[in-house]
Amino acid sequence: MTALCLGVGLSGCALTRPPAQVEAPVPAQWHAPLPHGGSLASLANWWSQLDDPLLVELIAAAEAASPNVASAAARVAEARFTRVQTGAALLPSLDGTASASRGTSGFSSGSSSSSSLSASTPITTLQAGLQSKWEIDLFGRLRADRDAAEAKQSSANAKWHDARVAVAAETANAYFAERACQQQLRVSESDARSRSETARLTDLSAKAGFTAPADAALARASASDASGRLTQQRAQCAVQRKALVALSGVDETTLEGKLAAAPAQRALPAVGSIASVPAEAISQRPDVYAAELGVASASADVGSAEAERYPKLTLSGSIGRTQYRVDGVRQSLETWTVGPLSLTVPLLDGGSRKANTEAAKARYAEAVSLYRSNVRQAVREVEEALVNLDATNARTADADAAVKNYQASFDATQARYSGGLASLFELEDSRRTLFSAQTARVTLQRERTEAWVALYRSMGGGWNRQSAPAPSSFESSSMTTTPATKVATSP
């Protein structure tokens, strides 16, 4: 019993692990313009700000169809079961056993009386019992395994949220690209119609002898050029739509109907939800949190590997009952044991345990480096998104003014051309300038939506580590149709 008490007392001892939390290089302030000076509000209801139900529907469909989300949910389930296993290792195990056998006695008595047992007398043996085994966690190996499993489960949960945020951002980008493509298609159609009409009128004028054949040829070339661009734009829109179909899993015919019924893309709402302190903003990212937990998990793995180099103390015990049946006579025997209390001391392993410890320390150093790199990348992504969003916002008014004035210039040049006061070259030059300005505005709008989505993703999509839910099971999470924005609505 002295050894048992000593073992229980030593079970509180644990080897020192490397730090489970490390400092990361986070700047004291942003070096990019914050919308409205910054705010501590959350990113909740991000997509609902657009008042576009079709976008929310497509995000939900894409999440349900995403293999990345399904894989992340499977890893969450695996991590949960691993945590249960490692937690159970800290407790005693209890197994039940039962057996039955029948055979001869294997002996004979020296007496010739009829009551004596002979070698051929059948004996039935019934046995039942309970066996228990407990490894006393002397140096914290089992606790380290449990801590590592808990950190990995929390990390898997965070990565599941990150996968949902990524799918939502990718779907939104594809949706906005589809809308921009259709907008550019309308610009190309208008340009092609205008050039075709100019070519038709110029041909009539040339046949009547009022316009030089060279001008008519120039007009036809311009119309053909516009027709080619229109065909190319239609092909690009068809390819873009197929990408959205593949991402969302929605049938193409159904998607076309939904896009046709949905109103045109609305203006992006103002963003006023960026934490003014970078550390607060970065803490909202699930991938950063997962990397932080990777350090904690690696720290626990080092403790587990180090504890493997030290003795192990195991306590066993059993309770059993055995019954013998011979010629109608029953005899029972009950037994119990406490022990053995066994101590296993590693003596010679060729350096295997030490090598495992050094490998765990190397993985810990890698986890620290990855975490710090992840934080730096997160800061960069947020600031890039802020800069791009601010720049596109500042350029919007200029782009709108350019289109408005180039349109006025083209209308005036076309009127002068119709009156014979401007050449066809001037008209085509004005038309090209207008088309370029219209295309630049569509491109700018597309860049603005990309920056808006990039900001959503770089800020973690409204996730926070305190209240974000986890998939309850692999089956339910892999079949979920809840969009990632549901996570963002958590209080």
C-alpha positions as CSV (number, residue, x, y, z in Angstrom):
1,M,0.0,0.0,0.0
2,T,2.9,2.3,0.6
3,A,3.8,2.0,-3.1
4,L,0.2,2.7,-4.1
5,C,0.1,5.9,-2.0
6,L,3.4,7.0,-3.4
7,G,2.2,6.4,-6.9
8,V,-1.0,8.4,-6.3
9,G,1.0,11.2,-4.8
10,L,3.4,11.3,-7.7
11,S,0.5,11.4,-10.1
12,G,0.3,15.1,-9.4
13,C,3.8,15.6,-10.8
14,A,4.2,16.7,-14.4
15,L,7.1,17.7,-16.6
16,T,7.4,21.3,-17.7
17,R,6.1,22.0,-21.2
18,P,7.0,24.8,-23.5
19,P,4.7,27.8,-23.4
20,A,1.2,27.0,-24.8
21,Q,0.7,30.7,-25.7
22,V,3.3,32.9,-27.4
23,E,3.4,36.5,-28.5
24,A,2.6,37.4,-32.1
25,P,3.7,40.5,-34.0
26,V,0.5,42.6,-34.0
27,P,0.9,46.4,-34.8
28,A,-0.5,48.9,-32.3
29,Q,-2.6,50.5,-35.0
30,W,-3.7,50.1,-38.6
31,H,-1.7,51.7,-41.3
32,A,-4.7,51.8,-43.7
33,P,-7.8,54.0,-43.8
34,L,-10.6,52.7,-41.6
35,P,-14.2,53.3,-42.9
36,H,-15.9,56.0,-40.7
37,G,-12.9,56.0,-38.4
38,G,-13.4,52.5,-37.1
39,S,-15.9,50.8,-34.9
40,L,-16.0,48.0,-32.4
41,A,-19.3,46.6,-33.9
42,S,-19.2,43.0,-35.1
43,L,-19.5,41.8,-38.7
44,A,-22.9,40.3,-38.1
45,N,-25.5,40.2,-40.9
46,W,-22.8,40.9,-43.4
47,W,-24.6,39.5,-46.5
48,S,-28.1,40.7,-45.3
49,Q,-26.8,44.3,-45.7
50,L,-27.1,43.8,-49.4
51,D,-30.7,42.9,-49.2
52,D,-30.1,40.2,-51.8
53,P,-31.9,37.0,-50.9
54,L,-30.4,35.2,-53.9
55,L,-26.9,35.7,-52.7
56,V,-27.7,34.3,-49.3
57,E,-29.4,31.3,-51.0
58,L,-26.4,30.6,-53.2
59,I,-24.1,30.8,-50.2
60,A,-26.2,28.2,-48.4
61,A,-26.3,25.9,-51.4
62,A,-22.5,26.3,-51.9
63,E,-21.8,25.4,-48.3
64,A,-24.0,22.3,-48.5
65,A,-22.2,21.2,-51.6
66,S,-18.7,22.1,-50.6
67,P,-16.3,19.2,-50.1
68,N,-14.0,21.4,-48.0
69,V,-16.8,22.1,-45.5
70,A,-17.7,18.4,-45.4
71,S,-14.0,17.5,-44.9
72,A,-13.7,20.0,-42.1
73,A,-16.8,18.6,-40.4
74,A,-15.3,15.1,-40.6
75,R,-12.1,16.3,-39.0
76,V,-14.2,17.9,-36.2
77,A,-15.9,14.6,-35.6
78,E,-12.6,12.8,-35.6
79,A,-11.0,15.2,-33.2
80,R,-14.0,14.9,-30.9
81,F,-13.7,11.1,-30.7
82,T,-9.9,11.4,-30.2
83,R,-10.5,13.7,-27.2
84,V,-12.9,11.2,-25.7
85,Q,-10.3,8.4,-26.1
86,T,-7.5,10.5,-24.5
87,G,-9.8,11.5,-21.6
88,A,-10.8,7.9,-21.0
89,A,-7.2,6.9,-20.7
90,L,-7.0,8.9,-17.4
91,L,-9.6,6.7,-15.8
92,P,-9.4,3.0,-14.8
93,S,-10.6,0.5,-17.4
94,L,-13.1,-2.2,-16.5
95,D,-13.7,-5.4,-18.5
96,G,-16.1,-8.2,-17.9
97,T,-15.1,-11.8,-18.8
98,A,-17.2,-15.0,-19.0
99,S,-16.2,-18.5,-20.1
100,A,-17.6,-22.0,-20.0
101,S,-15.8,-25.3,-20.7
102,R,-16.5,-29.0,-20.4
103,G,-14.0,-31.8,-20.2
104,T,-12.7,-34.8,-18.2
105,S,-11.2,-34.3,-14.8
106,G,-7.8,-35.5,-15.9
107,F,-7.2,-37.5,-12.7
108,S,-8.3,-40.6,-10.9
109,S,-8.7,-41.4,-7.3
110,G,-6.9,-44.3,-5.5
111,S,-10.2,-45.8,-4.3
112,S,-12.4,-48.2,-6.2
113,S,-15.7,-47.0,-4.6
114,S,-18.5,-46.1,-6.9
115,S,-18.5,-42.5,-5.6
116,S,-14.9,-41.8,-6.6
117,L,-14.2,-39.7,-9.7
118,S,-12.6,-41.4,-12.6
119,A,-10.5,-39.8,-15.3
120,S,-13.4,-39.9,-17.7
121,T,-15.8,-38.1,-15.4
122,P,-17.0,-34.9,-17.3
123,I,-16.5,-31.6,-15.5
124,T,-18.3,-28.3,-16.4
125,T,-16.4,-25.2,-15.5
126,L,-18.1,-21.8,-15.5
127,Q,-16.2,-18.6,-14.9
128,A,-17.2,-14.9,-14.7
129,G,-15.3,-11.9,-13.5
130,L,-14.4,-8.3,-13.7
131,Q,-10.9,-7.1,-14.5
132,S,-9.7,-3.5,-14.0
133,K,-6.5,-1.7,-15.0
134,W,-5.3,1.8,-14.3
135,E,-2.2,3.6,-15.4
136,I,-1.3,6.1,-12.8
137,D,-0.3,9.3,-14.6
138,L,3.0,9.9,-12.8
139,F,4.5,12.5,-15.1
140,G,1.5,13.9,-16.9
141,R,1.8,12.0,-20.1
142,L,-1.9,11.1,-20.2
143,R,-2.9,14.6,-19.2
144,A,-0.7,16.0,-21.9
145,D,-2.4,13.7,-24.5
146,R,-5.8,14.9,-23.3
147,D,-4.8,18.6,-23.5
148,A,-3.4,18.1,-27.0
149,A,-6.6,16.4,-28.1
150,E,-8.8,19.2,-26.6
151,A,-6.7,21.8,-28.4
152,K,-7.0,19.9,-31.7
153,Q,-10.7,19.6,-31.3
154,S,-11.1,23.4,-30.8
155,S,-8.7,23.9,-33.7
156,A,-10.8,21.7,-35.9
157,N,-13.9,23.6,-34.9
158,A,-12.2,26.9,-35.9
159,K,-11.1,25.4,-39.2
160,W,-14.7,24.3,-39.9
161,H,-15.8,27.9,-39.5
162,D,-12.9,29.1,-41.6
163,A,-14.0,26.7,-44.4
164,R,-17.5,28.1,-44.2
165,V,-16.2,31.7,-44.4
166,A,-14.0,30.8,-47.4
167,V,-17.0,29.2,-49.2
168,A,-19.2,32.2,-48.5
169,A,-16.5,34.6,-49.9
170,E,-15.8,32.4,-52.9
171,T,-19.5,32.2,-53.7
172,A,-20.0,36.0,-53.3
173,N,-17.1,36.7,-55.6
174,A,-18.5,34.3,-58.2
175,Y,-21.9,35.9,-57.9
176,F,-20.6,39.5,-58.2
177,A,-18.5,38.4,-61.1
178,E,-21.6,37.1,-62.8
179,R,-23.4,40.4,-62.2
180,A,-20.4,42.4,-63.5
181,C,-20.2,40.1,-66.6
182,Q,-23.8,40.7,-67.4
183,Q,-23.3,44.5,-66.9
184,Q,-20.4,44.5,-69.2
185,L,-22.4,42.4,-71.7
186,R,-25.1,45.2,-71.7
187,V,-22.4,47.7,-72.4
188,S,-21.0,45.6,-75.3
189,E,-24.5,45.1,-76.7
190,S,-25.2,48.8,-76.7
191,D,-21.8,49.5,-78.3
192,A,-22.4,46.9,-81.0
193,R,-25.8,48.2,-81.8
194,S,-24.5,51.8,-82.1
195,R,-21.6,50.8,-84.4
196,S,-23.9,48.6,-86.5
197,E,-26.3,51.4,-87.0
198,T,-23.5,53.8,-87.9
199,A,-22.2,51.3,-90.4
200,R,-25.6,50.9,-92.0
201,L,-26.2,54.6,-92.4
202,T,-22.6,55.1,-93.7
203,D,-23.2,52.4,-96.3
204,L,-26.4,54.1,-97.5
205,S,-24.6,57.4,-97.6
206,A,-21.7,55.9,-99.6
207,K,-24.1,54.3,-102.1
208,A,-25.7,57.7,-102.6
209,G,-22.3,59.2,-103.2
210,F,-22.2,61.4,-100.2
211,T,-19.6,59.4,-98.2
212,A,-16.2,58.2,-99.3
213,P,-15.9,54.4,-99.6
214,A,-13.0,54.5,-97.1
215,D,-15.3,55.9,-94.5
216,A,-17.9,53.1,-95.2
217,A,-15.1,50.5,-94.8
218,L,-14.0,52.0,-91.5
219,A,-17.6,51.9,-90.2
220,R,-18.0,48.3,-91.2
221,A,-14.7,47.4,-89.6
222,S,-15.8,49.2,-86.4
223,A,-19.1,47.2,-86.4
224,S,-17.3,43.9,-86.9
225,D,-14.9,44.7,-84.1
226,A,-17.7,45.4,-81.8
227,S,-19.5,42.3,-82.8
228,G,-16.4,40.2,-82.1
229,R,-16.1,41.7,-78.6
230,L,-19.8,41.0,-78.0
231,T,-19.3,37.3,-78.9
232,Q,-16.3,37.1,-76.6
233,Q,-18.2,38.7,-73.8
234,R,-21.1,36.3,-74.1
235,A,-18.6,33.4,-74.0
236,Q,-17.0,34.8,-70.9
237,C,-20.4,35.2,-69.2
238,A,-21.3,31.6,-70.1
239,V,-18.1,30.4,-68.6
240,Q,-18.6,32.5,-65.5
241,R,-22.1,31.1,-65.0
242,K,-20.9,27.6,-65.2
243,A,-18.4,28.3,-62.5
244,L,-21.2,29.6,-60.3
245,V,-23.2,26.4,-61.1
246,A,-20.3,24.2,-60.1
247,L,-19.7,26.1,-56.9
248,S,-23.3,26.2,-55.7
249,G,-24.5,22.9,-57.1
250,V,-27.7,24.5,-58.4
251,D,-28.9,23.4,-61.8
252,E,-27.9,25.8,-64.6
253,T,-31.4,26.2,-65.9
254,T,-32.7,26.9,-62.4
255,L,-29.9,29.3,-61.7
256,E,-30.6,31.3,-64.9
257,G,-34.2,31.7,-63.9
258,K,-33.2,32.9,-60.4
259,L,-30.7,35.4,-61.8
260,A,-33.2,36.7,-64.3
261,A,-35.8,37.1,-61.6
262,A,-33.5,38.8,-59.1
263,P,-33.0,42.6,-59.3
264,A,-29.8,44.0,-60.6
265,Q,-26.9,44.2,-58.2
266,R,-27.4,47.0,-55.6
267,A,-24.8,49.4,-54.4
268,L,-22.6,48.0,-51.6
269,P,-23.5,49.3,-48.1
270,A,-21.0,51.3,-46.2
271,V,-18.6,49.4,-43.9
272,G,-18.3,50.6,-40.4
273,S,-17.5,47.5,-38.4
274,I,-13.7,47.3,-38.3
275,A,-12.2,47.2,-34.8
276,S,-9.8,50.1,-34.4
277,V,-7.3,47.9,-32.6
278,P,-5.6,45.3,-34.8
279,A,-5.3,42.8,-32.1
280,E,-9.1,42.8,-31.5
281,A,-9.7,42.5,-35.2
282,I,-7.3,39.6,-35.7
283,S,-8.8,37.7,-32.8
284,Q,-12.0,37.4,-34.8
285,R,-10.3,35.2,-37.4
286,P,-10.9,31.4,-37.0
287,D,-7.7,30.5,-38.9
288,V,-5.6,32.6,-36.5
289,Y,-7.3,31.0,-33.6
290,A,-6.6,27.5,-35.1
291,A,-2.9,28.4,-35.5
292,E,-2.9,29.6,-31.9
293,L,-4.4,26.3,-30.7
294,G,-1.8,24.5,-32.9
295,V,0.9,25.9,-30.6
296,A,-1.0,24.7,-27.5
297,S,-1.4,21.3,-29.0
298,A,2.3,21.1,-30.0
299,S,3.2,22.1,-26.4
300,A,1.2,19.3,-25.0
301,D,2.7,16.8,-27.4
302,V,6.2,17.8,-26.2
303,G,5.0,17.1,-22.6
304,S,3.7,13.7,-23.6
305,A,6.8,12.7,-25.5
306,E,9.0,13.8,-22.6
307,A,6.9,11.8,-20.1
308,E,7.4,8.7,-22.3
309,R,11.0,8.7,-21.2
310,Y,10.0,8.2,-17.5
311,P,8.7,5.2,-15.5
312,K,5.1,4.1,-15.8
313,L,3.1,2.8,-12.8
314,T,0.1,0.5,-13.5
315,L,-2.4,-0.9,-11.0
316,S,-4.5,-4.0,-11.8
317,G,-7.3,-5.8,-10.0
318,S,-9.9,-8.4,-10.6
319,I,-13.0,-10.0,-9.0
320,G,-14.0,-13.5,-10.2
321,R,-16.3,-16.4,-9.5
322,T,-15.7,-20.0,-10.7
323,Q,-18.2,-22.8,-10.6
324,Y,-17.4,-26.5,-11.1
325,R,-20.2,-29.0,-11.9
326,V,-19.4,-32.8,-11.6
327,D,-22.1,-35.5,-11.6
328,G,-24.7,-33.1,-10.3
329,V,-22.5,-31.6,-7.7
330,R,-21.7,-27.9,-7.8
331,Q,-18.8,-26.2,-6.2
332,S,-18.2,-22.4,-6.4
333,L,-15.0,-20.5,-5.8
334,E,-14.9,-16.7,-5.5
335,T,-11.6,-14.8,-5.9
336,W,-10.4,-11.2,-5.8
337,T,-7.1,-9.5,-6.3
338,V,-5.7,-6.0,-5.9
339,G,-2.5,-5.8,-7.9
340,P,-0.1,-6.3,-9.2
341,L,1.2,-2.7,-8.8
342,S,3.8,-2.8,-11.6
343,L,6.4,-0.2,-12.4
344,T,7.9,-0.1,-15.8
345,V,11.2,1.7,-16.2
346,P,12.6,2.4,-19.7
347,L,16.3,1.3,-19.8
348,L,17.5,0.9,-23.4
349,D,15.6,1.9,-26.5
350,G,18.4,3.0,-28.8
351,G,17.5,6.7,-28.4
352,S,14.0,6.2,-29.7
353,R,12.2,8.1,-26.9
354,K,14.7,11.0,-27.0
355,A,14.3,11.3,-30.7
356,N,10.5,11.4,-30.4
357,T,10.9,14.2,-27.8
358,E,13.2,16.2,-30.1
359,A,10.8,15.7,-33.0
360,A,8.0,17.0,-30.9
361,K,10.0,20.1,-29.9
362,A,10.7,20.7,-33.6
363,R,7.0,20.5,-34.4
364,Y,6.4,23.0,-31.6
365,A,8.9,25.4,-33.0
366,E,7.2,25.0,-36.4
367,A,3.8,25.7,-34.9
368,V,5.0,28.9,-33.2
369,S,6.5,30.1,-36.5
370,L,3.3,29.2,-38.4
371,Y,1.2,31.1,-35.8
372,R,3.3,34.2,-36.0
373,S,3.3,34.1,-39.8
374,N,-0.4,33.6,-39.8
375,V,-0.9,36.7,-37.7
376,R,1.4,38.8,-40.0
377,Q,-0.6,37.5,-43.0
378,A,-3.9,38.3,-41.4
379,V,-2.8,41.9,-40.7
380,R,-1.6,42.2,-44.3
381,E,-4.9,40.9,-45.7
382,V,-7.0,43.3,-43.6
383,E,-4.9,46.3,-44.5
384,E,-4.8,45.4,-48.2
385,A,-8.6,45.0,-48.2
386,L,-9.0,48.4,-46.4
387,V,-6.7,50.1,-48.8
388,N,-8.4,48.6,-51.9
389,L,-11.9,49.4,-50.5
390,D,-10.9,53.0,-49.8
391,A,-9.2,53.4,-53.2
392,T,-12.2,52.0,-55.1
393,N,-14.5,54.2,-53.1
394,A,-12.5,57.3,-53.9
395,R,-12.4,56.4,-57.6
396,T,-16.1,55.7,-58.0
397,A,-17.1,59.4,-58.3
398,D,-14.5,60.0,-60.9
399,A,-15.5,56.9,-62.9
400,D,-19.1,58.0,-62.9
401,A,-18.2,61.5,-63.9
402,A,-16.0,60.2,-66.7
403,V,-18.8,58.1,-68.2
404,K,-21.3,60.9,-67.9
405,N,-19.1,63.4,-69.7
406,Y,-17.8,61.0,-72.3
407,Q,-21.5,60.1,-73.0
408,A,-22.3,63.8,-73.5
409,S,-19.3,64.2,-75.7
410,F,-20.2,61.2,-77.8
411,D,-23.8,62.4,-78.2
412,A,-22.6,65.8,-79.3
413,T,-20.1,64.3,-81.8
414,Q,-22.8,62.0,-83.2
415,A,-25.1,65.0,-83.7
416,R,-22.3,66.9,-85.4
417,Y,-21.5,63.8,-87.6
418,S,-25.2,63.5,-88.6
419,G,-25.1,67.2,-89.6
420,G,-21.9,66.7,-91.6
421,L,-19.8,68.8,-89.2
422,A,-17.7,65.9,-87.8
423,S,-15.8,63.2,-89.5
424,L,-16.3,59.5,-89.1
425,F,-12.9,59.2,-87.5
426,E,-13.9,61.8,-84.8
427,L,-17.1,59.8,-84.1
428,E,-15.3,56.5,-83.8
429,D,-12.7,58.0,-81.6
430,S,-15.4,59.4,-79.3
431,R,-17.2,56.1,-79.3
432,R,-14.0,54.2,-78.3
433,T,-13.4,56.6,-75.5
434,L,-16.9,56.2,-74.2
435,F,-16.7,52.4,-74.4
436,S,-13.4,52.4,-72.5
437,A,-14.9,54.6,-69.8
438,Q,-17.9,52.4,-69.4
439,T,-15.7,49.3,-69.3
440,A,-13.5,50.9,-66.7
441,R,-16.5,51.7,-64.5
442,V,-17.7,48.1,-64.6
443,T,-14.2,46.9,-63.8
444,L,-14.0,49.4,-60.9
445,Q,-17.4,48.1,-59.5
446,R,-16.1,44.6,-59.7
447,E,-12.9,45.6,-57.9
448,R,-15.0,47.3,-55.2
449,T,-17.0,44.1,-54.6
450,E,-13.8,42.0,-54.5
451,A,-12.4,44.4,-51.8
452,W,-15.6,44.3,-49.9
453,V,-15.6,40.5,-49.9
454,A,-11.9,40.4,-49.1
455,L,-12.6,42.6,-46.1
456,Y,-15.3,40.2,-44.9
457,R,-13.0,37.2,-45.2
458,S,-9.9,38.9,-43.7
459,M,-12.0,39.9,-40.7
460,G,-13.1,36.4,-40.1
461,G,-16.7,36.6,-41.4
462,G,-18.2,37.7,-38.1
463,W,-16.9,34.6,-36.2
464,N,-15.8,34.9,-32.6
465,R,-14.3,32.3,-30.4
466,Q,-16.7,32.7,-27.5
467,S,-20.1,32.0,-29.0
468,A,-19.5,30.4,-32.4
469,P,-21.2,27.0,-32.6
470,A,-19.6,23.7,-33.7
471,P,-21.1,21.0,-35.9
472,S,-23.1,18.7,-33.6
473,S,-22.2,15.6,-35.7
474,F,-20.6,14.7,-38.9
475,E,-23.8,13.7,-40.6
476,S,-25.7,16.9,-39.7
477,S,-22.9,19.3,-40.4
478,S,-22.0,17.7,-43.7
479,M,-25.6,18.1,-44.9
480,T,-26.2,21.6,-43.4
481,T,-27.8,24.3,-45.5
482,T,-27.1,27.1,-43.1
483,P,-25.0,29.8,-44.7
484,A,-21.8,31.0,-43.0
485,T,-23.6,34.3,-42.2
486,K,-25.5,32.4,-39.5
487,V,-22.3,32.2,-37.6
488,A,-21.9,35.9,-37.9
489,T,-25.3,36.6,-36.2
490,S,-24.2,35.0,-32.9
491,P,-24.3,37.7,-30.3
